[in-house]
Every structure is written in C-alpha cells, then in structure tokens.
Amino acid sequence: MKKLIYIGALFLLIFGCTTTKDTKTKTFQQTDKAVQNDTIKIANEELEYEVIIIDPGFNSWFYSYAKPRNYYSQQYMETRNRIWVMEWNNRFNHGDRRFDMSIDYQNTINYGYEVNYMLYNYLTYFQLTNNIKLGGFVPRI
C-alpha cells in the first residue's frame, strides 16, 4: 500500500508503508530526468520508502545550501522533523492556506537516513523561503 502526502502547493512526498527494517546505509538513486524537471526523487526499494519533492526553487536551493549527507545525525533530523511536521499539520488543520495537506510522518516508523534528510531539508527550505517558523527549532543552513 502506498500513501500519498502532498505538502505545500508544489511539494509532493510519497511514503510506501512497510514494517520497520534494518537501516544500514543503502544506495539511493536520483534520476537525471527528475533533476531536469526541478524534481528530486530519492528511492530505497529495500525500505520501500520514497521521497519525491516537486517545488520550483528547491532543487537549486538544495544543491546550493543543504549540508552534505551525514553532516547531521538521523536522530537530530528526526527530532526536528517531528516537531516541524506536528506544527505543519496543526496549521493545516486550522485552515492555513499555505499548507495544502497534512504530512503523514509517524514517530513509530524508522524512515531511514535519506528520507529524514530530504524531509529535513525541504522543511528548512520552506521555512527560510517563506519566512515561517514551524516551532521549536530555528531552521539553519
């Protein structure tokens, strides 16, 4: 079963559901076609989770400002993602038009490093470019 999560007017995040598995370092692939369309796609078939981000400007921001992989620990990003997603969903539930849909990010699922990395970077980008603070932690690059 696949769950579709749409974030913002142009951000799309897809998580395929599965049980939590070992999260040793995996190989992730990024398609050239996706990058040409200002889309970033990170897929890990072993964990069956996928992140697709479609947002004009995020691709160039990501390659210009995002810290390299392994700069932050997975726990660091999970902590921020949980708080930011909770605030995102709260604003969505209260009708804030900047938040088109809720994010289904569950604390009990280990999404792995790459999914947390991409979500963390998108939420950082969103806050910085829209001058919005989602709570708890100030986004930094």
C-alpha positions, 0 to 999 in steps of 0.5 A, spaced: 500 500 500 502 506 498 500 513 501 500 519 498 502 526 502 502 532 498 505 538 502 505 545 500 502 547 493 508 544 489 511 539 494 509 532 493 512 526 498 510 519 497 511 514 503 510 506 501 508 503 508 512 497 510 514 494 517 520 497 520 527 494 517 534 494 518 537 501 516 544 500 514 546 505 509 543 503 502 544 506 495 539 511 493 538 513 486 536 520 483 534 520 476 537 525 471 530 526 468 527 528 475 533 533 476 531 536 469 524 537 471 526 541 478 524 534 481 528 530 486 526 523 487 530 519 492 528 511 492 530 505 497 526 499 494 529 495 500 525 500 505 520 501 500 520 508 502 520 514 497 521 521 497 519 525 491 519 533 492 516 537 486 517 545 488 520 550 483 526 553 487 528 547 491 532 543 487 537 549 486 536 551 493 538 544 495 544 543 491 546 550 493 545 550 501 543 543 504 549 540 508 552 534 505 549 527 507 551 525 514 553 532 516 547 531 521 545 525 525 538 521 523 536 522 530 537 530 530 533 530 523 528 526 526 527 530 532 526 536 528 522 533 523 517 531 528 516 537 531 516 541 524 511 536 521 506 536 528 506 544 527 505 543 519 499 539 520 496 543 526 496 549 521 493 545 516 488 543 520 486 550 522 485 552 515 492 555 513 492 556 506 499 555 505 499 548 507 495 544 502 495 537 506 497 534 512 504 530 512 503 523 514 510 522 518 509 517 524 514 517 530 513 509 530 516 508 523 524 508 522 524 512 515 531 511 514 537 516 513 535 519 506 528 520 507 529 524 514 534 528 510 530 530 504 524 531 509 529 535 513 531 539 508 525 541 504 522 543 511 528 548 512 527 550 505 520 552 506 521 555 512 527 560 510 523 561 503 517 563 506 519 566 512 515 561 517 517 558 523 514 551 524 516 551 532 521 549 536 527 549 532 530 555 528 531 552 521 539 553 519 543 552 513 
